[in-house]
Amino acid sequence: MAIEHLKTGKPETERAEDDAKVRGIVETTLKDIEIRGDAAIRELSAKFDKYEPKSFLLSPSEIEAAIQQVSFREMEDIRFAQTQIRRFAEAQRASMTDVEVETLPGVILGHKNIPVQSVGCYVPGGKFPMVASAHMSVLTASVAGVPRIVASAPPVNGAPHPAIVAAMHMGGAHEIYVLGGMQAVGGMAIGTETIKPVDMLVGPGNAFVAEAKRQLFGRVGIDLFAGPTETMVIADETVDAEMCATDLLGQAEHGYNSPAVLLTNSRKLAEDTLAEIDRILAILPTRETASVSWADYGEVIVCDTYDEMLTVANDIASEHVQIMTDRDDWFLENMHSYGALFLGPRTNVANGDKVIGTNHTLPTKKAGRYTGGLWVGKFLKTHSYQRVITDEAAALVGEFGSRLCMLEGFVGHAEQCNVRVRRYGGRNVPYGAAAAPQEAAE
């Protein structure tokens, strides 16, 4: 296997040091929120967002006032995006059916898909107010039937961001807070004097938000570990350097620590893309962010074969994978670890982020090895149930259950089975003994 790195990013040791610093800050902050509640939330909002309203919860009149600031064209764009996302989410929901089956005569097993009862949806603000994140979390939770949807986003320039508020409201949020970062996810998960805690947290965010969700997991459910944006472009000579460079930098502008990787079997395309990235960075309005991200987290990897490219791609397990090759379907069939695939040069990650209909909250930091992205199913819990409706079935299953419990030494468990064998099978099974097979008893 011949794999050459023409460009590498920060060493893993330095990245680990950055993560450790974030962990310490988040742990201290969450403890403070738990102890001091609203007072801690207010101090954090003042410190990080210079925002101290009478109430962080928007009233219906404040929501309406924010919506009035959104232009007609912007409202139409939001409606279009939400229509696409709703259509796909509804199709996904329809694919999740309740099940009931009679596995033996008289034994009925089933499961029900029940919505999580309360969800906190975080929508990032910061440098780029991410209106689309409101669609992805709030609207999808609404399609799933979540009865209490709490949404929170930081203020922008000292006030609620009108388009984010509009998207949250149109998506179906029941409570809208103007809170950002750790104070938002901490407040929603832990609860304060004025914020009733939720059962689950969803939505992307910066490194501090991602770490807060990680530390809160268990206390509440989370969708997934959605850290800084990652993108990978898998390309061969069927596309040019401009396309590759544009797709890499289009995601690198998210933040200072957004990994962007070009994976190719063409050394010429790799070198041309490096040169094209330099050209675009000289004119890109967001170069102040994208250039740092590319310098510290950008990679260019050249492989000999498509099989090598596939192996490297599955190992990296990038959040977004843009595939532009002469065998896109082959990658679709064989890729197993990623967030979402974007197949062919007509497709692009930005459309997935904003409008096309799939969800943009996706696994990062190799989490694509064990989970997919946010979707309507994340808001549903699949719960099983059992029903035995005949005496014969109760006795038969009880007999097997009794012996299997005794095999493990669980006498009390076995007696739960034995009492059914006695009552419904008409057989005397001594306490502390395993039920004998029916045939032997006869």
C-alpha positions as CSV (number, residue, x, y, z in Angstrom):
1,M,0.0,0.0,0.0
2,A,1.5,3.3,-1.1
3,I,-0.1,6.3,0.8
4,E,1.7,9.6,0.7
5,H,0.7,12.7,2.8
6,L,1.5,15.8,0.8
7,K,0.2,17.9,3.6
8,T,-0.6,17.1,7.3
9,G,-2.2,19.1,10.1
10,K,-1.5,19.5,13.8
11,P,0.0,16.4,15.5
12,E,-2.5,14.3,17.5
13,T,-0.6,15.2,20.7
14,E,-1.4,18.9,20.3
15,R,-5.0,18.2,19.4
16,A,-5.3,16.1,22.6
17,E,-3.9,19.0,24.7
18,D,-6.5,21.3,23.2
19,D,-9.2,18.8,24.1
20,A,-7.9,18.5,27.7
21,K,-8.1,22.2,28.2
22,V,-11.7,22.3,27.0
23,R,-12.7,19.4,29.3
24,G,-11.5,21.2,32.4
25,I,-13.3,24.4,31.6
26,V,-16.5,22.6,30.8
27,E,-16.5,20.5,34.0
28,T,-16.0,23.6,36.2
29,T,-18.8,25.5,34.3
30,L,-21.3,22.7,34.5
31,K,-20.7,22.3,38.3
32,D,-21.3,26.0,38.7
33,I,-24.6,25.8,36.8
34,E,-25.7,22.9,39.0
35,I,-24.9,24.8,42.2
36,R,-26.0,28.3,41.3
37,G,-28.6,27.8,38.6
38,D,-29.9,31.0,37.0
39,A,-27.2,33.2,38.6
40,A,-24.5,31.2,36.9
41,I,-26.4,31.2,33.6
42,R,-26.8,35.0,33.8
43,E,-23.1,35.6,34.6
44,L,-22.0,33.3,31.7
45,S,-24.3,35.1,29.3
46,A,-23.0,38.5,30.4
47,K,-19.4,37.3,30.1
48,F,-19.5,35.6,26.7
49,D,-22.4,37.3,24.9
50,K,-22.7,40.6,26.7
51,Y,-26.4,39.8,27.1
52,E,-28.5,40.2,30.3
53,P,-32.2,40.4,29.5
54,K,-34.9,40.3,32.1
55,S,-35.8,36.8,30.9
56,F,-33.9,34.5,28.5
57,L,-37.2,32.9,27.5
58,L,-38.8,34.8,24.6
59,S,-42.4,35.7,25.0
60,P,-44.9,35.2,22.1
61,S,-44.8,39.0,21.4
62,E,-40.9,38.9,21.3
63,I,-41.0,36.0,18.9
64,E,-43.4,37.8,16.7
65,A,-41.3,41.0,16.8
66,A,-38.2,39.0,15.7
67,I,-40.1,37.3,12.9
68,Q,-41.2,40.7,11.6
69,Q,-37.6,41.6,11.1
70,V,-37.1,38.8,8.6
71,S,-37.5,39.8,5.0
72,F,-40.1,38.1,2.7
73,R,-37.4,36.5,0.6
74,E,-35.7,35.1,3.7
75,M,-39.0,33.7,5.0
76,E,-39.6,32.0,1.7
77,D,-36.2,30.5,1.7
78,I,-36.7,29.2,5.2
79,R,-40.1,27.7,4.2
80,F,-38.5,26.0,1.2
81,A,-35.7,24.4,3.3
82,Q,-38.1,23.3,6.0
83,T,-40.4,21.7,3.4
84,Q,-37.6,19.6,2.0
85,I,-36.4,18.6,5.5
86,R,-39.9,17.8,6.6
87,R,-40.6,15.6,3.6
88,F,-37.6,13.5,4.2
89,A,-38.2,13.3,8.0
90,E,-41.8,12.2,7.4
91,A,-40.6,9.5,5.0
92,Q,-38.1,8.3,7.6
93,R,-40.8,8.3,10.3
94,A,-43.1,6.3,8.1
95,S,-40.4,3.7,7.8
96,M,-40.4,3.1,11.5
97,T,-43.4,0.9,12.2
98,D,-44.7,-0.6,15.4
99,V,-44.4,-4.4,15.5
100,E,-46.5,-7.2,17.0
101,V,-46.0,-10.8,16.2
102,E,-47.2,-14.2,17.7
103,T,-43.9,-16.0,18.0
104,L,-45.5,-19.1,19.6
105,P,-49.2,-20.0,19.9
106,G,-50.4,-17.7,22.7
107,V,-47.2,-15.6,23.0
108,I,-47.4,-12.1,21.6
109,L,-44.3,-9.9,21.3
110,G,-44.2,-6.3,20.1
111,H,-42.5,-3.0,20.2
112,K,-43.7,0.6,20.1
113,N,-41.9,3.7,18.9
114,I,-42.5,6.4,21.6
115,P,-41.2,10.0,21.3
116,V,-38.7,11.3,23.8
117,Q,-40.9,13.6,26.0
118,S,-38.7,16.7,26.1
119,V,-35.8,17.7,23.9
120,G,-33.3,20.6,24.1
121,C,-32.3,21.8,20.6
122,Y,-29.1,23.9,20.5
123,V,-28.6,26.2,17.5
124,P,-25.1,27.6,17.2
125,G,-24.6,31.3,16.7
126,G,-21.2,32.7,17.3
127,K,-19.4,33.8,14.1
128,F,-22.0,32.3,11.8
129,P,-25.6,32.2,13.0
130,M,-26.7,28.7,11.8
131,V,-30.3,29.2,10.9
132,A,-30.3,25.7,9.3
133,S,-29.6,24.0,12.6
134,A,-33.0,25.1,13.8
135,H,-34.6,23.1,10.9
136,M,-32.5,20.1,11.5
137,S,-33.2,19.7,15.2
138,V,-36.5,21.5,16.0
139,L,-38.4,20.5,12.9
140,T,-37.2,16.9,13.0
141,A,-38.2,16.5,16.7
142,S,-41.6,17.9,15.8
143,V,-42.1,15.3,13.0
144,A,-41.2,12.6,15.6
145,G,-43.9,13.9,17.8
146,V,-41.9,15.2,20.8
147,P,-44.4,17.0,23.1
148,R,-41.9,19.5,24.5
149,I,-39.3,21.0,22.3
150,V,-37.0,23.6,23.8
151,A,-34.8,25.6,21.5
152,S,-31.9,27.8,22.4
153,A,-29.4,30.0,20.4
154,P,-27.0,32.7,21.5
155,P,-27.8,36.4,20.9
156,V,-26.2,38.0,17.9
157,N,-25.1,41.6,18.3
158,G,-26.8,41.7,21.7
159,A,-30.3,40.6,20.5
160,P,-32.1,37.4,19.4
161,H,-31.2,36.5,15.8
162,P,-34.5,37.1,13.8
163,A,-34.1,34.4,11.3
164,I,-33.1,31.8,13.9
165,V,-36.1,32.7,16.0
166,A,-38.3,32.4,12.9
167,A,-36.9,29.0,12.0
168,M,-37.3,27.7,15.5
169,H,-40.9,29.0,15.7
170,M,-41.9,27.7,12.3
171,G,-40.2,24.3,13.1
172,G,-42.4,23.8,16.1
173,A,-40.4,24.9,19.2
174,H,-42.5,25.3,22.3
175,E,-40.0,27.3,24.3
176,I,-37.3,29.6,22.7
177,Y,-34.4,30.8,24.8
178,V,-31.7,33.3,23.9
179,L,-28.7,31.5,25.5
180,G,-25.5,30.3,23.9
181,G,-22.7,27.8,24.5
182,M,-22.2,25.9,27.7
183,Q,-24.8,27.9,29.6
184,A,-27.5,26.9,27.1
185,V,-26.8,23.1,27.1
186,G,-26.0,23.1,30.8
187,G,-29.2,25.0,31.6
188,M,-31.4,22.8,29.5
189,A,-29.9,19.5,30.8
190,I,-29.4,20.4,34.4
191,G,-32.3,22.8,34.9
192,T,-32.5,26.0,36.9
193,E,-35.1,27.9,38.8
194,T,-36.6,29.1,35.5
195,I,-35.6,26.3,33.0
196,K,-37.3,22.9,33.4
197,P,-34.7,20.3,32.5
198,V,-35.1,18.2,29.3
199,D,-34.6,14.5,28.7
200,M,-32.3,14.8,25.7
201,L,-29.9,17.3,24.1
202,V,-29.4,17.6,20.3
203,G,-27.6,19.9,17.9
204,P,-24.1,20.9,16.9
205,G,-21.8,23.4,18.4
206,N,-18.2,24.4,19.1
207,A,-15.7,22.3,21.1
208,F,-17.2,23.6,24.4
209,V,-20.7,22.7,23.5
210,A,-19.7,19.2,22.2
211,E,-17.7,18.6,25.4
212,A,-20.6,19.8,27.6
213,K,-22.9,17.3,25.8
214,R,-20.3,14.5,26.4
215,Q,-20.1,15.3,30.1
216,L,-23.9,15.5,30.4
217,F,-24.5,12.2,28.6
218,G,-26.2,9.8,31.0
219,R,-27.9,12.5,32.9
220,V,-29.7,13.2,29.6
221,G,-29.6,11.5,26.3
222,I,-27.7,13.1,23.4
223,D,-28.0,12.8,19.7
224,L,-24.3,12.2,19.0
225,F,-20.9,13.9,19.5
226,A,-21.0,16.7,17.0
227,G,-17.8,18.6,17.3
228,P,-16.1,20.9,14.8
229,T,-17.1,20.4,11.2
230,E,-15.1,17.8,9.2
231,T,-15.0,17.3,5.5
232,M,-13.3,14.9,3.1
233,V,-13.1,15.1,-0.6
234,I,-12.5,11.8,-2.4
235,A,-11.6,12.6,-6.0
236,D,-9.9,11.3,-9.1
237,E,-9.1,13.0,-12.4
238,T,-12.8,13.2,-13.4
239,V,-12.9,16.6,-11.6
240,D,-10.6,19.5,-11.4
241,A,-8.7,21.3,-8.7
242,E,-11.1,24.3,-8.5
243,M,-14.0,21.9,-7.5
244,C,-11.8,20.1,-4.9
245,A,-10.4,23.3,-3.4
246,T,-13.8,25.0,-3.2
247,D,-15.4,22.0,-1.4
248,L,-12.5,21.8,1.1
249,L,-12.4,25.5,2.0
250,G,-16.2,25.7,1.9
251,Q,-16.2,23.7,5.1
252,A,-12.9,24.9,6.6
253,E,-14.4,28.3,7.1
254,H,-16.6,26.9,9.8
255,G,-14.0,27.4,12.5
256,Y,-10.3,27.4,13.4
257,N,-10.3,23.6,14.0
258,S,-12.3,22.2,11.1
259,P,-10.5,19.2,9.5
260,A,-10.5,19.2,5.7
261,V,-9.0,16.3,3.8
262,L,-8.3,15.6,0.1
263,L,-8.0,12.0,-0.7
264,T,-7.0,11.2,-4.3
265,N,-5.2,8.8,-6.5
266,S,-3.9,11.6,-8.7
267,R,-0.8,13.4,-7.6
268,K,-1.4,16.0,-10.2
269,L,-4.9,16.8,-8.8
270,A,-3.4,16.9,-5.3
271,E,-0.7,19.4,-6.3
272,D,-3.1,21.5,-8.4
273,T,-5.6,21.6,-5.5
274,L,-2.9,22.8,-3.1
275,A,-2.1,25.6,-5.5
276,E,-5.8,26.4,-6.0
277,I,-6.4,26.6,-2.3
278,D,-3.7,29.2,-2.0
279,R,-5.3,31.2,-4.8
280,I,-8.8,31.0,-3.3
281,L,-7.6,31.9,0.3
282,A,-6.1,35.1,-1.1
283,I,-9.6,36.3,-2.1
284,L,-12.0,34.4,0.2
285,P,-13.8,36.8,2.6
286,T,-13.7,34.2,5.4
287,R,-10.0,33.5,4.9
288,E,-9.1,34.6,8.4
289,T,-10.8,31.5,9.7
290,A,-10.4,29.2,6.8
291,S,-6.7,29.7,6.4
292,V,-6.0,28.8,10.1
293,S,-8.2,25.8,9.8
294,W,-6.5,24.7,6.6
295,A,-3.0,25.3,8.0
296,D,-3.6,23.4,11.3
297,Y,-6.1,20.7,10.2
298,G,-5.9,20.4,6.4
299,E,-4.5,17.2,4.9
300,V,-3.8,16.0,1.3
301,I,-3.3,12.2,0.9
302,V,-2.3,10.5,-2.3
303,C,-3.0,6.8,-2.8
304,D,-2.1,4.4,-5.6
305,T,-5.5,2.7,-5.8
306,Y,-9.2,3.1,-5.2
307,D,-9.1,0.3,-2.6
308,E,-6.4,2.3,-0.7
309,M,-8.6,5.4,-0.9
310,L,-11.5,3.4,0.5
311,T,-9.5,2.0,3.4
312,V,-8.2,5.5,4.4
313,A,-11.6,7.0,4.1
314,N,-13.2,4.4,6.3
315,D,-10.4,4.8,8.8
316,I,-10.8,8.6,9.0
317,A,-14.6,8.4,9.2
318,S,-15.1,12.0,8.3
319,E,-18.4,13.8,9.0
320,H,-18.9,15.0,5.4
321,V,-17.6,12.9,2.5
322,Q,-17.8,14.5,-1.0
323,I,-17.2,11.8,-3.6
324,M,-16.3,12.8,-7.2
325,T,-14.9,9.8,-9.0
326,D,-15.6,7.5,-11.9
327,R,-17.1,5.0,-9.4
328,D,-19.2,6.9,-7.0
329,D,-21.7,4.0,-6.6
330,W,-18.8,1.7,-5.6
331,F,-17.9,4.0,-2.7
332,L,-21.6,4.2,-1.7
333,E,-21.7,0.4,-1.6
334,N,-18.4,0.0,0.3
335,M,-18.1,3.0,2.6
336,H,-19.1,2.0,6.1
337,S,-17.8,4.8,8.4
338,Y,-18.8,8.4,7.8
339,G,-21.5,11.0,8.6
340,A,-23.1,11.6,5.2
341,L,-22.1,11.0,1.6
342,F,-22.4,13.6,-1.2
343,L,-22.2,11.7,-4.4
344,G,-21.0,13.3,-7.7
345,P,-19.9,16.8,-8.6
346,R,-23.5,18.1,-8.9
347,T,-23.9,17.4,-5.2
348,N,-22.2,19.4,-2.5
349,V,-22.0,19.6,1.3
350,A,-23.4,23.1,1.5
351,N,-26.7,21.9,0.0
352,G,-26.8,19.2,2.6
353,D,-26.0,21.7,5.4
354,K,-28.8,24.1,4.4
355,V,-31.6,22.9,2.2
356,I,-31.6,19.6,0.3
357,G,-33.5,17.7,3.0
358,T,-31.1,15.4,4.8
359,N,-30.0,16.3,8.3
360,H,-26.8,18.2,8.8
361,T,-26.1,17.2,12.4
362,L,-23.6,14.4,11.8
363,P,-21.0,12.4,13.8
364,T,-17.5,13.7,14.1
365,K,-14.2,12.5,15.7
366,K,-14.6,9.0,14.1
367,A,-18.1,8.5,15.7
368,G,-19.3,7.5,12.3
369,R,-17.8,4.1,13.1
370,Y,-20.8,3.5,15.5
371,T,-23.5,6.0,14.8
372,G,-25.2,7.8,12.0
373,G,-26.4,11.4,12.1
374,L,-29.4,13.1,13.7
375,W,-32.7,11.9,12.2
376,V,-36.3,11.5,13.2
377,G,-35.5,8.1,14.7
378,K,-33.1,9.7,17.3
379,F,-36.2,11.2,18.9
380,L,-38.0,7.9,19.2
381,K,-37.4,5.2,21.7
382,T,-38.3,1.7,20.7
383,H,-39.9,-0.1,23.6
384,S,-40.8,-3.8,23.7
385,Y,-43.8,-5.5,25.3
386,Q,-44.9,-9.1,25.9
387,R,-48.3,-10.7,26.4
388,V,-49.1,-14.4,27.0
389,I,-52.7,-15.1,26.3
390,T,-53.1,-18.9,26.8
391,D,-52.5,-21.2,29.8
392,E,-50.6,-23.6,27.6
393,A,-48.2,-20.9,26.5
394,A,-47.7,-19.6,30.0
395,A,-46.8,-23.2,31.2
396,L,-44.5,-23.9,28.2
397,V,-42.5,-20.7,28.3
398,G,-42.4,-20.9,32.1
399,E,-40.9,-24.4,32.0
400,F,-38.0,-23.3,29.8
401,G,-37.6,-20.1,31.7
402,S,-37.4,-21.9,35.1
403,R,-34.6,-24.2,33.9
404,L,-32.6,-21.4,32.3
405,C,-32.9,-19.3,35.5
406,M,-31.7,-22.1,37.6
407,L,-28.8,-22.7,35.2
408,E,-27.6,-19.2,36.2
409,G,-28.4,-19.6,39.9
410,F,-31.3,-17.2,40.0
411,V,-33.8,-19.1,42.2
412,G,-36.1,-16.1,42.7
413,H,-36.2,-15.6,38.9
414,A,-37.0,-19.3,38.5
415,E,-39.9,-19.1,41.0
416,Q,-41.5,-16.3,38.8
417,C,-41.6,-18.9,36.1
418,N,-42.6,-21.8,38.4
419,V,-45.7,-20.1,39.8
420,R,-47.0,-19.8,36.2
421,V,-46.2,-23.5,35.6
422,R,-48.2,-24.4,38.8
423,R,-51.2,-22.1,38.1
424,Y,-51.6,-22.5,34.4
425,G,-50.0,-25.9,33.7
426,G,-51.4,-27.7,36.7
427,R,-48.0,-29.1,37.8
428,N,-46.4,-29.0,41.2
429,V,-42.9,-27.5,41.0
430,P,-41.2,-27.4,44.4
431,Y,-39.8,-24.0,45.5
432,G,-36.1,-23.8,44.5
433,A,-36.3,-26.5,41.9
434,A,-36.3,-26.2,38.1
435,A,-39.5,-27.2,36.3
436,A,-39.1,-30.6,34.7
437,P,-40.0,-31.0,31.0
438,Q,-43.7,-31.7,30.5
439,E,-43.0,-35.0,28.7
440,A,-41.0,-36.3,31.6
441,A,-43.7,-35.2,34.1
442,E,-46.3,-37.2,32.2
